[in-house]
Amino acid sequence: MTDNEQRLVDIEMAISNLERTVDDLNEVIIRQGKDIAFLQKQNHYLTEALRNTQSVVKPLEEETPPPHY
């Protein structure tokens, strides 16, 4: 094998490794996108739940002390 042929093989191997790395990173990005979408939905749900509970909680002045006081 000549020096140029060896260089070509080395370049092809490097490109193959880079393609694999890009594919792996793409999978990570897709998974993170799904995780972010889930967390955004969960955050929205929890924010709405918190808003709904705030209307149920009385201000401190209106709260009656527990019976043991």
HELIX and SHEET records of a PDB file:
HELIX    1   1 ASP A    3  GLN A   54  1                                  52    
HELIX    2   2 LEU A   60  GLU A   62  5                                   3    
END                                                                             
